[in-house]
Amino acid sequence: MAQGQKRNRALVREAAQALNSFKYEVARDIGLQVPQDDYWGNLPSAQCGAVGGQMVRRMIELAERSLIGGGITGPGGGGAGGVR
């Protein structure tokens, strides 16, 4: 089977395994039967989209909480993601 293009890469290479674990955690949390063989192609796109959507919501929430606490700094520092 064709695997398609692999554009969905972690920006921080060290985070790839954590993101994969996070995907399975979110899938279980929303009641989805997670594929044991790591092949998600047999699941309807609506279910896969729900997993991705929940992942994004949770990551945005974490980023917002971190911003409130002043925990995110960008390449130039400054505490606001380096945005000037």
JOTA-V837815 format. One record per pair of residues at least 4 apart in sequence whose ideal C-beta (glycine too) atoms are under 7 Angstrom apart, sorted by the first residue. I is the first residue (numbers start at 1). J is the second residue. If there is no record, write none. Layout:
[[I J] [I J]]
//
This chain:
[[10 15] [10 16] [10 19] [15 19] [16 20] [17 21] [18 22] [19 23] [21 25] [22 26] [22 55] [23 27] [23 51] [23 55] [24 28] [24 34] [25 29] [26 30] [26 51] [26 54] [26 55] [27 32] [27 34] [27 51] [28 34] [30 50] [30 51] [30 54] [32 47] [32 51] [35 39] [35 40] [35 42] [35 43] [40 48] [43 47] [43 48] [45 49] [46 50] [47 51] [48 52] [49 53] [50 54] [51 55] [52 56] [53 57] [54 58] [55 59] [56 60] [57 61] [58 62] [59 63] [60 64] [61 65] [62 66] [63 67] [63 72] [64 68] [65 69] [66 71] [66 72] [67 72] [70 79] [72 81] [73 77] [73 78] [73 79] [73 82] [74 78] [74 81] [74 82] [74 83] [75 82] [76 82] [78 82]]
//
